[in-house]
């Protein structure tokens, strides 16, 4: 009986292509019953309880890393994840910070961690376990299971990244343009405008679906982001929230939940924008879990599993297999102490398809987004730029570099106009370029940044050619 049911896996289907049939609904109910009402249950006994983990005996030979464990017999039992297995017992890391159990409590094997996304999840807000927290009722389950720890598509089956995208952020579309399926990081210290830039990207109209993961954020910022930044795109966005006061297990799980949902919409053929804010807090949470499991730190307190989890997570974004959609990933990286050589920042920068650096000095000058165009790179920019645009961008970069390198010299009065023709040109053009690149959340999205720059520089040239006013 159990073998027959296990073979009846739900058939993959595109939820956007047709409504579920009666057979689809029957398969869904059978699969749900198999998970919720198993024919047999395997249990063990809690032996040790600490603030960091719970030790369970009697389950070791039935477990594998990542399995879910349910404590007690309540209708909605508290859950934990297996993070270490020994002959004498298993170490369980609870999802709830306030787990109220003691030695002798029964611990049940709950199985793999997964969820069943559905197209009706658009506009909803979930926690890291995939449970709705927006007060709009329970989520409808889809016909197909998506694992929290799914493998990325095979390298040779993935589509190539070719189609350009307009983010609407002028400085990005100029110097670090995006493609559908690209993965890019936004590297910044605290208070440099990272969240505002993410909000500007979230309102982009170049995507079918937006999946947002707020990891370790302040509780007050959640509604601000949803009601302000996502106001126009709220109906086509799915938001996964794990605030800073939640357990490291929830903060570690939230990006994986968001990726599983994004993979569902990608398989349905959608162009998905995935925003994870921030990957650094995911790394911090993974470090806490690994230390509780007994791993030794190797670099600034980070354990080896942190550096293996990061590329596994980031590689799940990107282009899908042929015939499916793509996941364009934007991952914010909180740089500790403005140190861009932090081990986490280094590891992420080497995995992604580009990085945007927000500079505190630029923010102090009141120029937002505070993007340092000299240190920001898009590895797919040549796919987007025409030959003329590439030549123009390289020229503008050179002018900005010359302008910034001589800033101290000019402030001290050590430069006289006419000594360097290229520097004179940079002094005339770069400040106007900085003005064009300024953009706030209240400004309309940019439609054609190259035309906007050309228009601004042309106006500047015309103004310079006007005769000076006559003196009385």
VOGU-3710 file (C-alpha; in Angstrom, 3 decimals, decimal comma):
1> xxxxxxxxxx> 0,000/0,000/0,000  2,709/2,496/1,002  4,792/1,546/-2,046  1,878/2,211/-4,388  1,317/5,634/-2,896  5,008/6,547/-2,992  5,099/5,824/-6,725  2,203/8,164/-7,380  4,248/11,352/-7,349  2,476/14,471/-8,594
11> xxxxxxxxxx> 3,132/15,168/-12,243  5,003/18,356/-13,111  2,727/20,841/-14,772  2,803/24,529/-15,472  0,301/26,270/-13,183  0,256/29,225/-15,528  -0,679/27,077/-18,544  -3,922/25,516/-17,286  -6,032/25,182/-14,132  -5,548/21,990/-12,098
21> xxxxxxxxxx> -7,712/19,079/-13,136  -9,562/16,732/-10,802  -6,705/14,233/-11,168  -4,178/16,900/-10,177  -6,189/17,716/-7,051  -6,477/14,024/-6,166  -2,715/13,550/-6,528  -2,134/16,618/-4,381  -4,371/15,305/-1,594  -2,740/11,869/-1,668
31> xxxxxxxxxx> 0,740/13,407/-1,472  -0,367/15,701/1,366  -1,906/12,789/3,253  1,267/10,778/2,850  3,220/13,586/4,541  0,692/14,635/7,173  -0,659/11,176/8,053  2,092/8,595/7,571  1,287/4,956/8,114  4,109/4,599/10,623
41> xxxxxxxxxx> 5,914/7,126/12,820  9,487/6,919/14,016  10,271/8,583/17,303  13,059/9,118/19,775  13,547/10,730/23,178  14,954/14,135/24,122  17,965/13,644/26,406  19,584/17,105/26,614  18,235/20,619/26,142  20,532/23,638/25,847
51> xxxxxxxxxx> 19,959/27,226/24,600  21,770/26,301/21,372  20,537/22,785/20,539  18,549/19,721/21,596  20,007/16,212/21,853  17,769/13,273/20,849  18,478/9,548/21,250  16,929/6,568/19,491  16,708/8,155/16,042  20,275/8,163/14,735
61> xxxxxxxxxx> 20,027/5,211/12,351  16,873/6,631/10,737  18,158/10,154/10,133  20,146/12,116/7,573  21,423/15,681/7,804  18,706/18,232/7,074  15,795/16,057/8,193  13,015/17,807/10,077  12,098/16,742/13,623  8,773/17,467/15,370
71> xxxxxxxxxx> 8,650/17,717/19,179  5,595/16,525/21,124  2,152/15,568/19,872  0,462/18,936/19,351  -1,508/19,557/16,158  1,134/22,117/15,119  4,290/20,830/16,840  7,500/22,885/17,139  10,092/21,826/14,584  13,860/21,467/14,412
81> xxxxxxxxxx> 16,484/20,373/11,915  19,097/17,637/12,221  22,534/19,286/12,115  24,679/16,445/13,494  24,327/12,662/13,846  26,305/10,493/16,289  25,933/6,873/17,355  24,656/7,989/20,743  22,203/10,568/19,449  21,412/13,394/17,072
91> xxxxxxxxxx> 21,835/17,141/17,514  18,698/19,099/16,605  18,635/22,862/16,072  15,091/24,188/16,789  13,398/26,741/14,531  11,807/28,398/17,556  13,962/30,416/19,956  11,505/29,763/22,785  11,173/26,013/22,520  9,607/24,755/25,760
101> xxxxxxxxxx> 10,524/21,082/26,062  12,501/19,007/28,532  14,251/15,651/28,775  11,906/12,734/28,129  9,854/14,561/25,475  9,086/12,527/22,355  10,771/13,665/19,110  9,223/12,444/15,841  10,906/12,140/12,462  9,067/14,642/10,242
111> xxxxxxxxxx> 10,911/13,983/6,967  12,455/16,252/4,364  11,855/19,991/4,345  9,853/21,107/1,315  6,906/23,204/0,222  4,359/23,278/-2,596  4,242/26,767/-4,124  1,209/27,893/-6,076  0,538/30,781/-8,425  -1,969/32,140/-5,865
121> xxxxxxxxxx> 0,963/32,952/-3,553  1,567/36,196/-5,445  0,789/39,118/-3,165  1,303/37,039/-0,005  3,794/37,306/2,877  5,291/34,111/4,349  7,694/33,135/7,081  10,735/30,949/6,454  8,721/27,744/6,915  6,327/28,754/4,122
131> xxxxxxxxxx> 3,453/29,670/6,463  1,403/32,792/5,700  1,864/35,639/8,195  -0,189/38,341/6,449  -3,547/37,457/8,045  -5,146/36,544/4,698  -5,773/32,891/5,439  -3,888/29,724/4,634  -1,907/29,304/1,448  -3,199/27,027/-1,277
141> xxxxxxxxxx> -0,743/24,243/-2,056  0,437/23,574/-5,596  0,756/20,186/-7,291  4,548/19,870/-7,157  7,020/19,582/-4,284  10,003/21,948/-4,171  12,784/21,170/-1,692  14,362/23,914/0,372  17,793/22,504/-0,510  17,254/21,794/-4,208
151> xxxxxxxxxx> 20,150/21,379/-6,604  20,736/24,055/-9,282  20,040/23,141/-12,923  22,779/21,146/-14,633  25,389/23,425/-16,194  25,066/21,985/-19,710  21,251/22,196/-19,701  20,998/25,841/-18,704  20,020/28,547/-21,142  22,646/31,147/-21,961
161> xxxxxxxxxx> 22,242/34,645/-20,551  21,591/37,038/-23,419  18,478/39,185/-22,962  19,228/42,678/-21,557  17,101/44,163/-18,776  16,372/47,732/-17,763  16,442/48,194/-14,009  15,270/51,821/-14,183  18,238/52,833/-11,991  20,231/55,211/-14,186
171> xxxxxxxxxx> 23,714/54,597/-12,813  23,269/50,812/-12,995  21,894/50,790/-16,539  24,875/52,916/-17,581  27,847/51,283/-15,866  26,662/47,855/-14,617  23,794/46,770/-16,907  21,854/43,600/-16,110  20,693/40,631/-18,177  17,809/38,253/-17,481
181> xxxxxxxxxx> 19,236/35,423/-15,407  22,230/37,370/-14,119  23,264/37,280/-10,463  24,677/40,483/-9,048  25,633/41,603/-5,544  25,181/44,983/-3,890  28,071/45,464/-1,448  27,686/48,153/1,199  28,242/49,018/4,820  25,350/49,957/7,052
191> xxxxxxxxxx> 23,519/53,211/6,320  24,848/53,767/2,782  21,534/53,381/0,939  21,515/49,657/0,233  17,847/49,121/1,115  16,786/52,162/-0,924  18,591/50,845/-3,999  16,911/47,459/-3,540  13,565/49,247/-3,294  14,247/50,985/-6,606
201> xxxxxxxxxx> 15,036/47,639/-8,225  11,923/45,992/-6,752  9,637/48,423/-8,587  11,095/47,474/-11,977  8,512/46,435/-14,581  10,827/44,129/-16,517  9,815/40,974/-14,609  6,750/38,735/-14,390  7,251/37,873/-10,714  9,216/39,345/-7,813
211> xxxxxxxxxx> 10,346/37,117/-4,931  11,748/38,990/-1,958  13,594/37,530/1,042  14,080/39,852/4,023  16,658/38,094/6,195  17,469/39,436/9,636  15,833/42,808/8,922  14,349/45,145/11,522  10,701/44,384/12,155  9,576/47,954/11,457
221> xxxxxxxxxx> 11,135/47,891/7,966  9,010/45,015/6,699  5,772/46,963/6,258  7,690/49,990/4,990  9,232/47,895/2,233  5,970/46,169/1,333  3,751/49,240/1,356  6,229/51,759/-0,101  8,809/50,024/-2,287  6,502/47,233/-3,468
231> xxxxxxxxxx> 3,352/49,345/-3,638  3,015/49,032/-7,417  4,322/45,465/-7,707  2,769/44,019/-4,548  0,243/41,925/-6,504  3,009/40,066/-8,363  5,435/39,699/-5,465  5,938/36,914/-2,926  7,720/38,018/0,253  9,538/35,742/2,700
241> xxxxxxxxxx> 10,297/37,407/6,034  12,617/36,388/8,850  13,321/39,311/11,169  16,427/39,768/13,297  14,742/38,562/16,477  13,966/35,125/15,029  16,194/32,092/15,492  19,282/31,534/13,320  17,503/28,498/11,853  14,721/30,719/10,489
251> xxxxxxxxxx> 17,197/33,285/9,151  19,205/30,504/7,526  16,093/28,973/5,956  14,462/32,152/4,579  16,667/32,554/1,447  16,207/28,859/0,640  12,441/29,235/0,922  12,543/32,242/-1,399  14,645/30,335/-3,919  12,271/27,360/-3,875
261> xxxxxxxxxx> 9,375/29,723/-4,650  11,398/31,469/-7,371  12,207/28,077/-8,920  8,496/27,277/-9,099  7,737/30,444/-11,063  10,867/29,958/-13,197  9,696/26,461/-14,165  6,340/28,009/-15,110  8,183/30,161/-17,659  8,272/33,449/-15,718
271> xxxxxxxxxx> 11,087/35,953/-15,685  11,666/36,196/-11,911  13,441/38,916/-9,949  14,839/37,473/-6,711  16,029/39,953/-4,071  17,774/38,633/-0,947  18,553/41,192/1,762  20,995/40,171/2,997  23,226/37,200/2,222  25,593/38,269/4,998
281> xxxxxxxxxx> 22,931/37,626/7,626  22,331/34,228/6,038  26,068/33,551/6,495  25,918/34,721/10,117  22,984/32,398/10,811  24,739/29,484/9,100  27,792/30,128/11,266  25,687/29,967/14,446  24,131/26,668/13,363  27,497/25,180/12,391
291> xxxxxxxxxx> 29,108/26,154/15,685  26,224/24,514/17,555  26,866/21,369/15,509  30,492/21,315/16,670  32,309/22,709/13,611  35,551/24,564/14,211  35,883/28,128/12,859  38,500/28,721/10,158  38,257/32,394/9,054  37,119/35,226/11,347
301> xxxxxxxxxx> 34,849/32,832/13,195  33,228/31,385/10,045  33,081/27,606/9,732  33,916/25,631/6,556  30,249/24,832/5,888  29,478/28,557/5,492  31,758/28,730/2,449  30,184/25,613/0,945  26,604/26,780/1,598  27,077/30,182/-0,082
311> xxxxxxxxxx> 27,836/29,007/-3,657  25,210/26,286/-3,365  22,613/28,936/-2,528  23,747/31,487/-5,128  24,035/28,973/-7,971  20,327/28,160/-7,706  19,573/31,584/-9,171  20,303/32,284/-12,817  18,935/30,937/-16,101  16,794/27,826/-15,976
321> xxxxxxxxxx> 16,890/24,763/-18,173  15,922/25,155/-21,810  12,233/25,921/-22,204  11,815/27,495/-18,764  12,207/31,038/-17,409  15,040/32,627/-15,479  15,838/33,957/-12,005  17,644/37,290/-11,965  19,263/37,392/-8,536  20,102/40,587/-6,654
331> xxxxxxxxxx> 21,899/39,764/-3,401  22,792/42,450/-0,898  26,025/41,971/1,045  26,448/43,849/4,308  30,164/44,578/4,502  31,298/44,456/8,131  33,132/47,646/9,073  33,244/48,736/5,402  35,896/46,043/4,867  35,327/44,812/1,313
341> xxxxxxxxxx> 37,967/42,115/1,806  35,862/40,394/4,447  35,889/36,578/3,857  32,152/36,495/3,146  32,330/39,430/0,718  35,293/37,823/-1,060  33,535/34,475/-1,388  30,305/35,993/-2,718  32,072/38,379/-5,105  33,869/35,454/-6,743
351> xxxxxxxxxx> 30,630/33,513/-7,257  28,351/36,201/-8,696  28,191/37,669/-12,213  29,012/41,165/-11,030  29,085/43,451/-8,019  27,882/46,973/-7,271  29,843/48,795/-4,565  28,156/51,510/-2,508  30,735/53,966/-1,146  30,281/55,827/2,128
361> xxxxxxxxxx> 32,328/58,793/0,844  29,914/59,217/-2,068  26,940/58,992/0,294  28,544/61,662/2,512  28,549/63,964/-0,531  24,780/63,489/-0,858  24,965/61,539/-4,129  22,491/58,662/-4,147  22,575/55,880/-5,195  26,097/56,004/-3,777
371> xxxxxxxxxx> 27,511/53,679/-6,453  31,267/53,729/-6,984  31,378/53,183/-10,751  35,155/52,634/-10,698  34,957/49,541/-8,474  31,587/48,193/-9,675  31,571/45,534/-12,405  28,990/43,669/-14,459  30,547/40,615/-16,100  27,762/40,551/-18,693
381> xxxxxxxxxx> 27,926/44,224/-19,635  29,423/43,489/-23,052  26,297/41,486/-23,857  24,208/44,623/-23,338  26,371/47,470/-24,657  26,726/48,305/-28,323  30,207/49,162/-29,588  29,467/52,897/-29,317  28,020/52,572/-25,825  31,025/50,559/-24,655
391> xxxxxxxxxx> 33,380/53,219/-25,986  31,386/55,974/-24,261  31,288/54,144/-20,909  35,042/53,507/-20,988  35,636/57,193/-21,718  33,368/58,274/-18,856  35,113/55,876/-16,456  38,497/57,317/-17,423  37,244/60,861/-16,879  35,778/60,001/-13,464
401> xxxxxxxxxx> 39,039/58,295/-12,463  41,088/61,340/-13,538  38,683/63,662/-11,731  38,770/61,714/-8,452  42,537/61,100/-8,492  43,212/64,844/-8,623  40,506/65,938/-6,167  42,925/66,615/-3,280  45,346/68,444/-5,565  42,597/70,732/-6,842
411> xxxxxxxxxx> 41,202/71,383/-3,368  44,636/72,565/-2,233  44,851/74,926/-5,198  47,752/73,046/-6,749  46,242/72,859/-10,233  45,869/75,663/-12,755  43,357/75,418/-15,562  45,014/74,781/-18,921  47,826/72,598/-17,594  46,060/69,355/-18,579
421> xxxxxxxxxx> 43,434/69,406/-21,351  41,973/66,011/-20,342  41,611/67,090/-16,722  40,007/70,371/-17,799  37,460/68,370/-19,761  36,823/66,066/-16,782  36,330/69,083/-14,493  33,696/70,414/-16,883  31,831/67,152/-17,515  32,082/64,908/-14,415
431> xxxxxxxxxx> 30,083/67,151/-12,022  27,279/67,283/-14,616  27,489/63,511/-14,974  27,177/63,124/-11,202  24,035/65,279/-11,263  22,501/63,107/-13,993  23,210/59,909/-12,029  21,451/61,175/-8,906  18,149/59,376/-8,385  15,810/58,858/-5,453
441> xxxxxxxxxx> 12,955/56,470/-4,808  10,462/59,243/-5,582  12,009/59,915/-9,022  10,546/58,094/-12,050  12,526/55,116/-13,361  15,052/55,875/-16,067  13,966/54,852/-19,575  17,123/55,550/-21,630  20,146/56,628/-19,545  22,414/57,186/-22,551
451> xxxxxxxxxx> 19,956/59,653/-24,075  19,531/61,360/-20,702  23,300/61,813/-20,366  23,632/63,048/-23,933  20,823/65,557/-23,346  22,411/66,861/-20,126  25,875/67,233/-21,680  24,446/68,909/-24,764  22,616/71,422/-22,605  25,840/72,068/-20,706
461> xxxxxxxxxx> 27,726/72,658/-23,949  25,052/75,032/-25,243  25,126/76,990/-21,993  28,886/77,292/-22,269  28,579/78,741/-25,769  26,169/81,487/-24,734  27,751/84,965/-24,657  28,413/86,326/-21,175  25,898/88,873/-19,881  26,838/92,516/-20,552
471> xx> 28,008/94,449/-17,534  26,507/97,835/-16,807
//
